[in-house]
Amino acid sequence: MKREFFASVKIAVLLCAVACLVSGCVSTKEPSKEPAAAERTSPAAPGTKKPAPGQTAPTAKAAQCIISLESNPSTGFSWACEIANPAVAELEDIVYKGNAASEKIAGAGGYEHFVFTCKQPGSTGLTFTYRRPWKGGEIAEVRRAQLIVDDRLNGKVTFF
């Protein structure tokens, strides 16, 4: 009797673990702004003035924009990004960071942080694909966004 009870408990625990893993693989949530904000901008230059006639305007310093998407690389899936207009923004880095609360749990998810440098004013489309990167790998999710860069090279991202 005890063996049957413990066997059924083991099966229940295993099923719960599988359900947690599977539910973390495909997310229907909007991209999270936590733990990093979906937009980062450089502070405005203090005392910025219009140039006098005959002088050139000071150039704006490029700002970084960080977009964070939930991810779980232990499933074989990772995010890829395509930029429609690379003259407006450039992908500098992709950094994965596990959730602080679940760092000690094997297979727990986290966030992939996409770091963009805003190069010039304008807008560009961004397409994020959550996929298994090997040949024949499946696509779990596609997210589309618009990155708008203003005259001060501050970026703002809108997902649709």
Secondary structure by P-SEA (a helix, b strand, c coil): caaaaaaaaaaaaaaaaaaaaaaaaccccccccccccccccccccccccccccccccccccbbbbbbbbbbbccccbbbbbbbcccccccccbbbbbcccccccccbbbbbbbbbbbbcccbbbbbbbbbccccccccccbbbbbbbbbccccbbbbbcc
